[in-house]
Each structure stands twice: as structure tokens, then as C-alpha cells.
Amino acid sequence: WQILINDIKQCQSKEAELSRVDKELANIRTKFKSDKGLSSYEKKKYIWKLLYIYVLGYEVEFGHMEALSLISSTKFSEKEVGYIAASVLLNENLEFVRLVINTMQKDLVSGDENFQCMALAAIANMGGKEFAEALGGDVQKILVSSLSRPIVRKKAALCLLRLFRRNPDIISADSWAGRMSNLLQERDLGVLLSSMSLLCGLVASDPTGYEIVIPRVVQVLERLARGHDIPQDYTYYGIPSPWLHIKALRVLHYFPVIDNDTVLHRLVEILEKTITNTPADNNVNKNNALHAILFESISLMMHLQVSSSLLEKCVGLLGKFVIVKEPNIRYLGLESMSRLSLVPEMMAAIRSHQEQ
């Protein structure tokens, strides 16, 4: 199929490209309708061609059943092509997509991590309410299983988040609050980051019943603040996993109050250190990560209604940001300061920066 790619590249006009694509689609359609059975290689080749044509921006209205048939294969190379094609070409609204649910379920429980990963990725891309009802339980088992490797559990967490968004009934706080609390004790940063994304989706929908996870989220923040047990792969310009840091802070936004005074005190200490010890750096990428954590921390401090002295520190810090040349930082500083202006005690501190 390299010939097709070369022919497309050599087209001098859009009309010439369209003509070549129509010719290829007609040839593939004829091959699929032929009574003569196609070999494994031919099936894969024609499906790859359809995918290439699709990503060029052309409609592909056939070949879907052939892609689904490859998913049922026991060969990795065929199943891989089938899953990739299904993820790209199909969506939850197509009736015949239901035909592949049983095959996906078999792959999820097979114990073969390659098959599990491919199935989880496909479900996350095209799974709808029916997928959630049929496969949600199996995905949950993979996520909490100690027998599953981290690479599989990461995909399971994100797949479960997609299914929850399509059908919130598959997860209830009564049964999942304890599980989420356990997942937040993971040492593997990949599983922990994916689990935090799942938790963020759950509490964004309704935080009621998930209060048990708050101490665990604070423990994650303490781990990041110390830089303890953070693999190099998850360190960004010397910053321990800023993505996890921001997600953890965002999770805490969804809880109206934190009743445990000890946990609240530990959290406020972390936030105070963040706004006090965040250095400026000449590296733009590092600065962006530091600013993202800083602004999220300030936002959480406003949400928690911390002491006036800490909020005044925030005002002083924001005052430095509103005079910088970089427009994005200035905007974030102004936006945060406008929110702080709703606190009556802060008006005097904010007025001192108005002339700037």
C-alpha cells in the first residue's frame, strides 16, 4: 500500500487526489465483495488503506464489518488492526458496533495484557452506554486487581472514566469510595495519575460519599512536595509530576469543606510552602509548570477560605504577576485577584496594586 501513499503525494491538485482515492475505494470495495476469500495479509492491507484514506479527510462508508471481523481473530497482528480501525472509524451510535461487545469481553478477561490493552483503548474511544453496562464490571475488576500490571491498570482507569461519563450509574460512591482511597496509595505514578483523573471525574459529578479520599489526596500532595519516590520518567524539568499535583489540587476543589482539622492543617501547610517557595526560572516550560501549580494552589486557598494573612500573601504574589509582560500570566493574575476582591478583608491589599 506504499504505492497508494506515493500516488497521493504526487497528485498536483485536489481533483487528482480525489480521483485516485475514488479509484482505490472502488478497488477495495470490489475485493471485499468478491466471493474469493481474502488472505490475512490482504485484509489487513485493505483496512490500513481505508484508515489512510479516512485520515486524509474522506468518508469511508464500508469495510466496517471487515474491521470488526479482525477483532475476533486470535492473532495479535489481525486483532491489532481490527481494534485500531474500529477505534478510528466507528462510534457508539452505530448499531452493528454491539456485535463486538462479546469479543471485547473475552479479551478483557483473557489475562493476555496485549489483548486487554487493545480492548480497553477501543472501549475508551467508542464505548457508549451499552458498552458501560456490559463491560463496566470487567474494567473495574482489572483496575483493582493486584494481578494486573500497571500498564493495563492505567488504561483501565481512563477507560472506566469514559464509561462513567457515558453512564454514571455504573459507579456508586457507596461501593467505590473505599476503592478509590486504596488506589490513591499506589506507588506506581502512572496508575496513581490515571486513578486521580478518574477520581476527578467522579467528584466533579457528585462529591457526596467520597470524603474518605481527602486524607489520601493530601498524602499524595505531601509525597510530591517532598519529591519522595518519584521516578525520573514523571519528573518534568525537576518538578515532581506537575500533572498529578494539579489534578490532586483540583480534586479538593469539589469538596465544600474539609472537616478534619488535622488534614486541613497539613494541606494549608503544603499550600503555604507552594506560594512561598515557588522560584522564577528562565526556562519557559519549567515556568509554565510552576505557574500552573501556583495558580491552582491559590485558587484552592480561596476555596478553603484560609486565614487573611495567607490570602494577603496571595495578593502580594498576584501583584507581581499583573505587571509582567507575558499576557497569559497577567490574565491569570488579574482573574485570581478579581476573585479575591470578593473577600471584603482583601480590598485594602488589592487597592495597593490598582495603579499598576
NORRA-V53844 format. One record per residue. N is the residue number from 1. RES is the residue in three letters. PHI is phi as a letter, one per 30 degrees, with the letter a starting at -180 (999 if undefined). OMEGA is omega in whole degrees, -180 to 180 (none if undefined). BURIAL is I if it has 24 or more other C-alpha atoms within 12 Angstrom, else O. Layout:
n = (N:N)
res = (RES:RES)
phi = (PHI:PHI)
omega = (OMEGA:OMEGA)
burial = (BURIAL:BURIAL)
This chain:
n = (1:2:3:4:5:6:7:8:9:10:11:12:13:14:15:16:17:18:19:20:21:22:23:24:25:26:27:28:29:30:31:32:33:34:35:36:37:38:39:40:41:42:43:44:45:46:47:48:49:50:51:52:53:54:55:56:57:58:59:60:61:62:63:64:65:66:67:68:69:70:71:72:73:74:75:76:77:78:79:80:81:82:83:84:85:86:87:88:89:90:91:92:93:94:95:96:97:98:99:100:101:102:103:104:105:106:107:108:109:110:111:112:113:114:115:116:117:118:119:120:121:122:123:124:125:126:127:128:129:130:131:132:133:134:135:136:137:138:139:140:141:142:143:144:145:146:147:148:149:150:151:152:153:154:155:156:157:158:159:160:161:162:163:164:165:166:167:168:169:170:171:172:173:174:175:176:177:178:179:180:181:182:183:184:185:186:187:188:189:190:191:192:193:194:195:196:197:198:199:200:201:202:203:204:205:206:207:208:209:210:211:212:213:214:215:216:217:218:219:220:221:222:223:224:225:226:227:228:229:230:231:232:233:234:235:236:237:238:239:240:241:242:243:244:245:246:247:248:249:250:251:252:253:254:255:256:257:258:259:260:261:262:263:264:265:266:267:268:269:270:271:272:273:274:275:276:277:278:279:280:281:282:283:284:285:286:287:288:289:290:291:292:293:294:295:296:297:298:299:300:301:302:303:304:305:306:307:308:309:310:311:312:313:314:315:316:317:318:319:320:321:322:323:324:325:326:327:328:329:330:331:332:333:334:335:336:337:338:339:340:341:342:343:344:345:346:347:348:349:350:351:352:353:354:355:356)
res = (TRP:GLN:ILE:LEU:ILE:ASN:ASP:ILE:LYS:GLN:CYS:GLN:SER:LYS:GLU:ALA:GLU:LEU:SER:ARG:VAL:ASP:LYS:GLU:LEU:ALA:ASN:ILE:ARG:THR:LYS:PHE:LYS:SER:ASP:LYS:GLY:LEU:SER:SER:TYR:GLU:LYS:LYS:LYS:TYR:ILE:TRP:LYS:LEU:LEU:TYR:ILE:TYR:VAL:LEU:GLY:TYR:GLU:VAL:GLU:PHE:GLY:HIS:MET:GLU:ALA:LEU:SER:LEU:ILE:SER:SER:THR:LYS:PHE:SER:GLU:LYS:GLU:VAL:GLY:TYR:ILE:ALA:ALA:SER:VAL:LEU:LEU:ASN:GLU:ASN:LEU:GLU:PHE:VAL:ARG:LEU:VAL:ILE:ASN:THR:MET:GLN:LYS:ASP:LEU:VAL:SER:GLY:ASP:GLU:ASN:PHE:GLN:CYS:MET:ALA:LEU:ALA:ALA:ILE:ALA:ASN:MET:GLY:GLY:LYS:GLU:PHE:ALA:GLU:ALA:LEU:GLY:GLY:ASP:VAL:GLN:LYS:ILE:LEU:VAL:SER:SER:LEU:SER:ARG:PRO:ILE:VAL:ARG:LYS:LYS:ALA:ALA:LEU:CYS:LEU:LEU:ARG:LEU:PHE:ARG:ARG:ASN:PRO:ASP:ILE:ILE:SER:ALA:ASP:SER:TRP:ALA:GLY:ARG:MET:SER:ASN:LEU:LEU:GLN:GLU:ARG:ASP:LEU:GLY:VAL:LEU:LEU:SER:SER:MET:SER:LEU:LEU:CYS:GLY:LEU:VAL:ALA:SER:ASP:PRO:THR:GLY:TYR:GLU:ILE:VAL:ILE:PRO:ARG:VAL:VAL:GLN:VAL:LEU:GLU:ARG:LEU:ALA:ARG:GLY:HIS:ASP:ILE:PRO:GLN:ASP:TYR:THR:TYR:TYR:GLY:ILE:PRO:SER:PRO:TRP:LEU:HIS:ILE:LYS:ALA:LEU:ARG:VAL:LEU:HIS:TYR:PHE:PRO:VAL:ILE:ASP:ASN:ASP:THR:VAL:LEU:HIS:ARG:LEU:VAL:GLU:ILE:LEU:GLU:LYS:THR:ILE:THR:ASN:THR:PRO:ALA:ASP:ASN:ASN:VAL:ASN:LYS:ASN:ASN:ALA:LEU:HIS:ALA:ILE:LEU:PHE:GLU:SER:ILE:SER:LEU:MET:MET:HIS:LEU:GLN:VAL:SER:SER:SER:LEU:LEU:GLU:LYS:CYS:VAL:GLY:LEU:LEU:GLY:LYS:PHE:VAL:ILE:VAL:LYS:GLU:PRO:ASN:ILE:ARG:TYR:LEU:GLY:LEU:GLU:SER:MET:SER:ARG:LEU:SER:LEU:VAL:PRO:GLU:MET:MET:ALA:ALA:ILE:ARG:SER:HIS:GLN:GLU:GLN)
phi = (999:d:d:d:d:d:d:d:d:d:d:c:b:d:d:d:d:d:d:d:d:d:d:d:d:d:d:d:d:d:d:d:d:d:d:d:d:d:d:e:d:d:e:d:d:d:d:d:d:d:d:d:d:d:d:d:j:c:d:b:c:b:i:d:d:d:d:d:d:d:d:d:d:c:d:e:d:d:d:d:d:d:d:d:d:d:d:d:d:c:b:d:d:d:e:d:d:d:d:c:e:d:d:d:d:d:d:d:c:d:i:d:d:d:d:d:d:d:d:d:d:d:d:d:d:b:d:c:d:d:d:d:d:d:c:e:d:d:d:d:d:d:d:c:d:d:d:d:d:e:d:d:d:e:d:d:d:d:d:d:d:d:d:d:d:d:b:d:d:d:b:b:d:e:c:c:d:d:d:d:d:d:d:d:c:d:d:d:d:d:d:d:d:d:d:d:d:d:d:d:d:d:d:d:d:a:d:d:j:c:e:d:d:e:d:d:d:d:d:d:d:d:d:d:d:d:i:d:h:c:d:d:d:c:c:c:h:i:c:d:h:d:d:d:e:d:d:d:d:d:e:d:d:d:c:e:b:c:d:d:d:d:d:d:d:d:d:d:d:d:d:d:d:d:d:d:c:d:d:d:b:d:d:d:d:d:d:d:d:d:d:d:d:d:d:d:d:d:d:d:d:d:d:d:h:d:d:d:d:d:d:d:d:d:d:d:d:d:d:d:d:d:c:d:d:d:d:d:d:d:d:d:d:d:d:d:d:d:d:d:d:d:c:e:d:c:d:d:d:d:e:d:c:d:d:d)
omega = (174:179:179:-179:179:179:-180:-179:-176:180:-177:-179:178:180:179:178:-180:179:180:179:179:179:-179:178:179:179:-180:179:178:180:-179:-178:-177:178:180:-178:179:176:179:-180:-178:178:-179:-179:-177:176:177:178:178:179:179:179:180:-178:173:177:-179:178:175:-171:178:-179:-178:-179:177:177:180:-180:179:179:-178:-179:176:179:-178:-175:179:-179:180:179:-180:-179:179:-180:-180:-179:-176:-171:-170:175:-173:-175:-180:-174:-172:177:180:-176:-175:-177:-179:179:178:180:178:179:-179:-177:-175:-175:176:-173:176:178:179:-179:180:180:-180:179:-180:179:-180:-179:-173:-176:177:-176:-180:176:-179:-179:-175:-170:-177:-179:180:179:179:-180:179:-177:-175:-177:177:-180:-180:178:-179:-178:179:-177:176:-180:-180:180:-179:176:179:177:178:-179:178:179:178:-178:-176:-177:-176:180:176:-179:-178:-176:-172:-179:179:179:179:178:178:-180:-179:175:-179:175:180:-175:179:178:-179:-180:178:179:178:176:177:180:180:177:-178:-176:175:178:179:-178:-177:178:-178:-178:-179:-176:-174:178:180:179:178:177:177:179:178:178:180:-179:178:-174:-175:174:179:-180:-179:-180:-178:176:-176:-178:178:-179:-180:175:-180:180:178:180:-178:179:180:177:-178:177:-177:177:-172:179:-177:-178:172:-172:-177:-176:-180:179:179:180:179:-179:-179:177:179:-178:180:178:-179:-177:-179:-170:179:-177:171:-177:-179:180:-176:-178:178:179:180:180:179:179:179:178:-177:-178:177:178:178:179:179:178:176:180:-178:-179:180:-174:-179:-179:178:179:177:174:179:179:179:179:179:178:177:-177:-176:180:179:-178:-176:-171:-179:178:179:-180:-180:178:179:-179:179:180:178:177:178:-179:177:176:-174:-177:-176:-173:-179:-180:-179:-179:-178:-180:-175:-178:179:none)
burial = (O:O:O:I:O:O:O:I:O:O:O:O:O:O:O:O:I:O:O:I:I:O:O:I:I:O:O:I:O:O:O:I:O:O:O:O:O:O:O:O:O:O:I:I:I:I:I:I:I:I:I:I:I:O:O:O:O:O:O:I:O:I:I:I:I:I:I:I:I:I:I:I:I:O:O:I:O:I:I:I:I:I:I:I:I:I:I:I:I:I:O:I:O:O:O:O:I:I:O:I:I:O:I:I:I:I:I:I:I:O:O:O:I:I:I:I:I:I:I:I:I:I:I:I:I:I:I:I:I:I:I:I:I:I:I:I:I:I:I:I:O:I:I:I:O:O:O:I:O:I:I:I:I:I:I:I:I:I:I:I:I:I:I:I:I:I:I:I:O:I:I:O:I:O:O:I:I:O:I:I:I:I:I:I:I:I:O:O:I:I:I:I:I:I:I:I:I:I:I:I:I:I:I:I:I:O:I:O:O:I:I:I:I:I:I:I:I:I:I:I:I:I:I:I:I:O:O:O:O:I:O:O:O:I:O:O:O:O:I:I:I:I:I:I:I:I:I:I:I:I:I:I:I:I:I:O:O:I:O:O:O:O:I:I:O:I:I:I:I:I:I:I:I:I:I:O:O:I:O:O:O:O:O:O:O:O:I:I:I:I:I:I:I:I:I:I:I:I:I:I:I:I:I:I:I:I:O:O:O:I:I:I:I:I:I:I:I:I:I:I:I:I:O:O:O:O:O:O:I:O:O:I:I:I:O:I:I:I:I:I:I:O:O:O:O:I:O:O:I:I:O:O:I:O:O:O)
